[in-house]
Amino acid sequence: MSIKKLAGQTLWYGIPRIVSRFLNFGVSLLGFQLFDPNGSYPYTQIYAVIPFLTVLFTYGLETSFFRFAQTHDRQKLFNTLNISIWVTTILFTLLLFIFKGPLTSFIEMEKYPEFVTWMLLIVFFDTLYTIPLAKLRLEERPRKYAFVNVFSIILNILIVLFFFYIAKPAHEAGENSFLALLYNPRIGIGYFIIANVIASGVTLLLLYKEFTSFKFIFDKGLWKEVMHYSYPLIIVGFGGMINEMLSRVIYRKVLDESAGRAEFELGVFGANYKLAVLITIFIQIFRMAAEPFFFNQSRSEGAQKMYARVMKLFVIACCFMFLVVALFLEVWKGLIASKHPEYAQGIHIVPILSMGSIFLGIYYNLSIWYKLTNRNMMGAWVTLGGAAITIILNIILIPRYHYTGAAWATFLCYGFMMVVSYVQGQKYYPIPYARKKLITYLVIVTLFYIIHEYLIVHFLVPANKKDWTTVSYLTYYGTSLLFFGLFTLLIMKVERKELKKMPFIGKYF
């Protein structure tokens, strides 16, 4: 597979993923419009816990499916892993329902125990279609993959709109109708979770052909081999979720404030965390196409050079997205704080989280070395090291610096994982990454953001947003476009030869 094909598949996976994620982001924004930070914190808490459970329920089988599909009969592998994940998903779900009380107390959702029930149903449904979706990716069937994902999120949105713009008005009007009975004000933002449950369940139906294509034939020997490869990935996954989600899960536990204040800050933190969505989306869609690509490419000559090219293009794309996020914070602020201005209190953490997300994306690219050399345990140790840093820094920084401390903990954790993975990878699977050039690009975009903020705050526009004039807005966005343009010109000059080889845009160089 060439870079051109990878780019094409990234677009196929990416455009629907971008559409679905932005639609999902729009749903989140609607939640921030309808509910203040105190009302939105249960949503933030539930969706901080779901990724932990997803790692437990899937236990690395998706990556293992791509890895073993290169050397084993794919139908036999598909059968075995599907049976495994069905059995364990049913077992884990039953156990969590049995111990739902302690789980609800641990995540501090005693006011909303039904939210925990719906959360478990989301994880149940999402886990069952993990392998069928992976099969679509492996077979390079991005059209159906795109349809399933986009349909699911559109259905999710329609259900949310139904509850808040049809059922809720009927209830508030005092109608004695079926529609009015469907809305319960106490549930509030929980209707977003209900919509997710329904959409996830319908997704299973959309994949019925993939489910009916597997037979109940279980290869015990193959399963043991997969588990031996997979179990370190569970550690990697849990470590990754600790690094990404722990700050929101434990925020109320470590913050020395009243419960109301902690809930308010958690709502603000969760809303601004969402604003790193551009870079997070790109990393996710890139992984959709890149993981099968890396495994398929591993037996080709010049694979290491190909990986280095992919890394360079990935970092350049991330740098552009960082500038879009960091230089246009006023736009992003308006998306979450137009109705509830208090959400804007945390806008300063968005560039920190965005650069941390770039570090995470680079780490994902670097991690190919331990997956290809069957050293998954070494990857697990790197992730555990990051998790330890996350835990320690969150405990130290959140009580003192609140969500700003949590953002810096995320940044430092991902930076550590990126550096350690690079050093270890060059020992066991050397890849000629353009290290100095990539570091330079990251430093330049960071300096552009810092200089832009310094000029805006100290010289160019009034400190009080209420005093902004038309000239203030033109100055702000003009300087933002200037710095973005300067970086674009730099890349066009330095990477001209590389850009000539790219699909679509190459003809312009």
C-alpha positions in Angstrom: 0.0 0.0 0.0 1.4 3.4 -1.0 1.2 6.8 0.8 -1.4 7.7 -1.9 -3.6 4.7 -0.9 -3.1 5.5 2.8 -4.2 9.1 2.1 -7.2 7.8 0.2 -8.3 5.4 2.9 -7.7 8.1 5.6 -10.1 10.3 3.6 -12.6 7.5 3.4 -12.4 6.7 7.1 -11.7 10.3 7.9 -14.4 12.3 6.2 -17.3 10.3 7.7 -15.4 10.2 11.0 -14.9 13.9 10.9 -18.6 14.4 10.0 -19.8 12.0 12.7 -17.4 13.4 15.3 -18.3 17.0 14.5 -22.0 16.1 14.7 -21.2 14.4 18.0 -19.4 17.5 19.1 -22.4 19.5 18.1 -24.5 17.3 20.4 -22.1 18.1 23.2 -22.3 21.8 22.4 -26.1 21.5 22.6 -25.6 20.0 26.1 -23.5 23.0 27.1 -26.1 25.4 25.7 -29.0 23.6 27.5 -27.1 23.0 30.8 -24.7 25.1 32.9 -21.5 23.5 34.2 -23.3 22.0 37.3 -25.9 20.4 35.1 -23.4 19.0 32.5 -20.9 17.4 35.0 -22.7 14.0 35.1 -22.3 13.8 31.3 -18.6 14.5 31.7 -18.2 11.9 34.4 -20.0 9.1 32.5 -18.0 9.7 29.4 -14.8 9.7 31.3 -15.6 6.2 32.7 -16.7 4.6 29.4 -13.2 4.4 27.9 -11.9 2.5 30.9 -14.7 -0.1 30.6 -14.1 -0.3 26.8 -10.5 -1.3 27.3 -11.5 -4.0 29.8 -14.3 -5.3 27.5 -12.2 -5.4 24.3 -8.9 -6.4 25.9 -6.8 -5.6 22.8 -8.6 -7.9 20.4 -8.9 -5.2 17.7 -5.2 -4.7 17.3 -4.6 -8.5 17.7 -7.1 -9.1 14.9 -5.0 -7.0 12.5 -1.8 -8.6 13.7 -2.8 -12.2 13.3 -4.8 -11.7 10.1 -1.4 -11.4 8.4 -0.3 -14.9 9.3 -3.5 -17.0 10.1 -6.7 -17.9 8.4 -8.9 -14.8 8.7 -12.2 -16.6 8.9 -11.0 -18.9 11.7 -9.5 -15.9 13.5 -12.8 -13.9 13.0 -14.8 -16.8 14.4 -12.6 -17.3 17.4 -12.3 -13.7 18.4 -16.1 -13.1 18.0 -17.0 -16.0 20.3 -14.4 -14.8 22.8 -15.7 -11.2 22.9 -19.4 -12.3 23.1 -18.7 -14.6 26.1 -16.6 -12.1 28.0 -18.9 -9.1 27.2 -21.9 -10.9 28.6 -19.9 -12.1 31.7 -18.4 -8.6 32.4 -21.8 -6.9 32.0 -23.5 -9.2 34.4 -20.7 -8.7 37.0 -20.9 -5.0 36.7 -24.6 -5.1 37.1 -24.2 -7.2 40.2 -21.7 -4.7 41.7 -23.5 -1.6 40.3 -23.9 -0.1 43.7 -20.1 0.1 44.6 -19.4 1.2 41.0 -21.9 4.0 41.3 -20.4 5.1 44.6 -16.8 5.0 43.3 -17.6 7.3 40.3 -19.7 9.5 42.5 -22.9 9.1 40.6 -25.2 8.3 43.5 -27.6 11.0 42.4 -27.9 9.4 39.0 -27.8 5.6 39.3 -29.8 5.1 36.1 -27.0 6.9 34.2 -24.7 4.1 35.3 -27.1 1.5 33.9 -27.3 3.3 30.6 -23.5 3.6 30.5 -23.1 -0.2 30.9 -25.5 -0.8 28.0 -23.5 1.6 25.8 -20.3 -0.4 26.6 -22.1 -3.7 26.0 -23.4 -2.7 22.5 -20.2 -0.9 21.5 -18.0 -3.9 22.4 -20.0 -6.5 20.5 -19.5 -4.7 17.2 -15.7 -4.1 17.7 -14.5 -7.1 15.7 -17.1 -6.8 12.9 -16.0 -3.1 12.4 -12.4 -4.2 12.5 -13.2 -6.7 9.8 -14.5 -3.9 7.6 -11.3 -2.0 8.0 -9.1 -5.0 7.3 -11.0 -5.9 4.2 -10.7 -2.2 3.1 -14.4 -1.6 3.0 -14.5 2.0 4.2 -17.8 2.8 2.5 -19.8 0.5 4.8 -17.7 1.5 7.7 -18.5 5.1 7.0 -22.2 4.5 6.5 -22.5 2.6 9.9 -20.7 5.4 11.8 -22.5 8.3 10.2 -25.9 6.7 10.5 -25.3 5.9 14.1 -24.4 9.5 15.1 -27.2 11.0 13.0 -29.7 8.7 14.8 -28.1 9.8 18.1 -28.7 13.5 17.2 -32.2 13.0 16.0 -33.1 11.2 19.3 -31.6 14.1 21.3 -33.5 16.7 19.3 -36.7 14.7 19.7 -36.4 14.7 23.5 -35.4 18.3 23.9 -37.4 20.0 21.1 -40.5 17.9 20.9 -41.1 15.9 24.1 -39.8 18.6 26.5 -42.0 21.5 25.1 -45.0 19.1 25.2 -44.2 18.3 28.9 -43.7 22.0 29.8 -46.9 23.0 28.1 -48.7 20.6 30.4 -50.0 18.4 27.7 -51.6 15.1 28.7 -50.1 13.2 25.8 -47.7 10.4 25.1 -45.0 12.8 24.0 -45.3 14.8 27.3 -44.9 11.6 29.3 -41.7 10.7 27.5 -39.8 13.6 29.0 -38.8 13.7 32.7 -37.0 16.9 33.8 -35.1 15.0 36.5 -33.2 13.0 33.8 -32.0 16.3 32.2 -28.7 15.7 30.4 -29.2 12.0 30.8 -31.2 12.0 27.6 -27.9 12.4 25.7 -26.9 9.1 27.2 -30.2 7.4 26.4 -29.8 8.5 22.8 -26.3 6.9 22.7 -27.8 3.7 24.0 -30.4 3.5 21.3 -27.9 4.4 18.6 -25.4 1.8 19.7 -28.1 -0.8 19.7 -29.2 0.0 16.2 -25.5 -0.2 15.0 -25.6 -3.9 15.9 -28.5 -4.3 13.5 -26.6 -2.5 10.7 -23.8 -5.0 11.0 -26.0 -8.1 10.9 -24.3 -9.5 7.8 -20.9 -9.4 9.5 -22.4 -11.1 12.6 -24.1 -13.8 10.5 -20.9 -14.5 8.6 -19.1 -16.0 11.6 -19.6 -19.6 12.7 -19.5 -21.0 16.3 -16.1 -22.6 15.7 -13.6 -21.9 18.4 -9.9 -22.6 18.0 -8.5 -22.9 21.5 -4.8 -22.9 20.4 -5.3 -19.8 18.2 -7.1 -18.1 21.1 -4.2 -18.7 23.5 -1.7 -17.4 21.0 -3.8 -14.2 20.5 -4.2 -13.8 24.3 -0.4 -14.0 24.8 0.0 -11.2 22.3 -3.0 -9.3 23.5 -2.7 -9.1 27.3 0.1 -6.4 27.3 -2.3 -4.3 25.1 -4.8 -4.4 28.0 -2.2 -2.7 30.1 -1.4 -0.3 27.3 -5.1 0.5 27.0 -5.7 1.0 30.7 -2.6 3.1 30.9 -3.8 5.2 28.0 -7.2 5.7 29.5 -5.7 6.7 32.9 -3.6 9.2 31.0 -6.6 10.6 29.1 -9.5 10.3 31.5 -8.2 10.0 35.0 -8.2 13.7 35.6 -11.9 13.9 35.1 -12.7 10.7 37.0 -10.9 11.7 40.2 -11.3 15.5 39.9 -14.0 15.7 42.6 -12.0 13.3 44.8 -8.8 15.3 45.0 -10.1 18.9 44.7 -10.4 20.5 48.2 -13.5 22.4 47.4 -17.2 22.1 48.1 -19.2 19.5 46.1 -21.0 22.2 44.2 -17.8 24.0 43.2 -16.1 20.8 42.2 -19.0 19.8 40.0 -18.9 23.3 38.4 -15.2 23.1 37.6 -15.6 19.6 36.3 -18.3 20.8 33.9 -16.0 23.6 32.7 -13.0 21.3 32.4 -15.1 18.8 30.4 -16.4 21.4 28.0 -12.9 22.8 27.2 -11.5 19.3 26.9 -13.9 18.9 24.0 -12.3 21.8 22.2 -9.1 19.8 21.5 -11.5 17.9 19.2 -9.9 18.8 15.9 -6.6 17.1 16.7 -8.2 14.2 18.6 -10.4 13.5 15.6 -7.5 13.5 13.2 -5.5 11.2 15.4 -8.4 8.8 15.6 -9.2 8.7 11.9 -5.5 8.4 11.1 -5.2 5.3 13.3 -8.3 3.8 11.6 -6.3 3.7 8.3 -2.8 3.6 9.6 -2.9 0.5 11.9 -3.8 -2.0 9.1 -1.5 -0.1 6.8 1.5 -0.4 9.1 1.0 -4.2 9.5 0.5 -4.7 5.8 3.5 -2.6 5.0 5.8 -4.3 7.5 7.0 -7.1 5.1 7.8 -4.7 2.3 11.2 -3.3 1.4 11.7 0.2 2.6 9.0 -0.1 5.3 11.0 2.0 7.7 11.4 4.9 5.2 7.7 4.7 4.6 6.9 5.0 8.3 9.3 8.0 8.6 7.4 9.8 5.7 4.1 9.0 7.3 5.3 10.5 10.6 6.5 13.7 8.9 3.2 14.3 7.1 1.3 13.4 10.3 3.2 16.0 12.4 2.8 18.7 9.7 -0.9 18.1 9.6 -1.1 18.2 13.4 0.8 21.5 13.4 -1.7 23.1 11.1 -4.6 21.9 13.3 -2.8 23.2 16.4 -2.7 26.7 14.8 -6.3 26.5 13.8 -7.2 25.7 17.5 -4.7 28.0 19.3 -4.9 31.1 17.0 -8.7 31.1 16.8 -9.6 30.6 20.5 -12.3 33.3 20.3 -14.2 31.2 17.8 -14.0 28.1 19.9 -14.9 30.1 23.0 -18.1 31.2 21.3 -19.1 27.6 20.6 -19.3 26.6 24.2 -19.8 29.9 26.1 -22.4 31.8 24.1 -25.2 31.0 26.5 -23.2 30.1 29.6 -20.2 32.4 29.7 -18.7 30.6 32.7 -17.5 27.8 30.4 -15.0 30.3 28.9 -13.1 30.4 32.2 -11.1 27.4 31.1 -10.4 28.3 27.5 -6.7 28.8 28.3 -6.2 25.0 28.8 -7.2 24.2 25.2 -3.7 24.9 23.6 -2.0 22.9 26.3 -4.3 19.9 25.7 -4.0 20.3 22.0 -0.2 20.1 22.0 -0.5 17.2 24.5 -2.8 15.4 21.9 -0.1 15.9 19.2 2.4 14.2 21.5 -0.1 11.4 21.9 -0.5 11.1 18.2 3.3 10.9 17.7 3.4 8.2 20.3 0.8 6.2 18.5 3.0 6.4 15.3 6.1 5.5 17.3 4.3 2.5 19.0 4.5 0.5 15.8 7.9 -0.7 16.8 6.7 -2.9 19.7 3.7 -4.2 17.8 5.8 -5.3 14.9 8.6 -6.8 17.1 6.2 -8.6 19.5 7.4 -6.5 22.4 4.0 -5.4 23.5 5.1 -5.6 27.2 7.7 -2.9 26.6 4.9 -0.7 25.3 2.9 -1.5 28.3 5.8 -0.4 30.6 6.0 2.9 28.7 2.2 3.5 29.1 2.4 2.5 32.8 5.1 5.0 33.3 2.9 7.7 31.8 0.0 6.5 34.0 2.2 6.9 37.1 3.1 10.4 36.0 -0.6 11.2 35.4 -1.7 9.9 38.8 1.1 11.7 40.7 0.8 15.0 38.9 -3.0 15.1 39.1 -2.9 14.5 42.8 -0.3 17.3 43.2 -1.5 19.8 40.7 -5.3 19.7 40.8 -5.7 20.8 44.4 -3.4 23.8 43.7 -4.1 24.7 40.1 -7.4 23.0 39.5 -8.2 22.1 35.8 -5.1 24.0 34.6 -3.0 21.6 36.6 -4.9 18.6 35.1 -4.1 20.0 31.6 -0.4 20.3 32.3 -0.4 16.7 33.8 -1.8 15.5 30.5 0.8 17.4 28.5 3.7 16.2 30.5 2.5 12.6 30.5 2.2 12.4 26.7 5.5 14.2 26.3 7.2 11.6 28.5 5.6 8.7 26.6 6.6 10.1 23.2 10.2 10.6 24.2 10.6 7.2 25.9 8.9 5.4 23.0 11.2 7.1 20.5 14.4 6.2 22.4 13.3 2.5 22.9 12.0 2.2 19.3 15.3 3.3 17.8 17.0 0.5 19.7 14.8 -2.4 18.6 13.3 -1.1 15.3 15.3 1.9 13.9 13.3 4.2 11.7 14.9 7.3 10.1 12.5 9.9 11.4 13.3 13.5 10.5 13.6 14.3 14.2 15.3 17.7 14.1 12.9 19.0 11.4 9.8 17.8 13.3 10.9 19.3 16.6 11.5 22.6 14.8 8.0 22.6 13.3 6.5 21.9 16.8 8.6 24.7 18.4 7.6 27.2 15.6 3.9 26.7 16.0 4.2 26.9 19.7 6.1 30.2 19.5 3.6 31.5 17.0 0.8 30.9 19.5 2.7 32.5 22.4 3.7 35.6 20.4 0.1 35.9 19.1 -1.3 35.8 22.6 1.3 38.2 23.9 0.5 40.7 21.2 -3.2 40.4 21.5 -3.2 40.7 25.3 -0.7 43.5 25.7 -0.8 45.6 22.6 -3.5 45.0 20.1 -7.0 44.6 21.6 -8.7 45.7 24.9 -8.4 43.2 27.7 -12.2 43.4 28.3 -14.1 41.6 25.6 -17.0 44.0 26.0 -14.7 46.8 24.8 -13.8 45.1 21.5 -14.7 47.1 18.4 -14.7 46.0 14.7 -11.1 47.0 14.6 -10.3 44.7 17.5 -11.9 41.8 15.8 -10.1 42.5 12.5 -6.8 42.8 14.4 -7.3 39.6 16.2 -8.3 37.5 13.2 -5.9 39.3 10.9 -2.9 38.4 13.1 -4.2 34.9 13.5 -4.3 34.5 9.7 -0.9 36.1 9.4 0.8 33.5 11.6 -1.1 30.7 9.9 0.0 32.0 6.5 3.6 32.3 7.6 3.7 28.6 8.7 2.0 27.6 5.4 4.7 29.4 3.4 7.4 27.7 5.5 6.1 24.3 4.8 5.6 25.0 1.1 9.2 26.0 0.8 10.9 23.4 3.0 8.7 20.4 2.0 8.2 21.3 -1.7 9.7 18.0 -2.9 7.6 16.0 -0.4 4.4 17.9 -1.4 5.0 17.1 -5.1 4.6 13.4 -4.3 1.3 13.9 -2.5 -2.0 12.9 -4.1 -4.5 15.7 -4.9 -2.2 18.6 -3.9 1.0 17.4 -5.7 -0.1 18.9 -9.0 0.1 22.4 -7.6 3.8 22.0 -6.8 
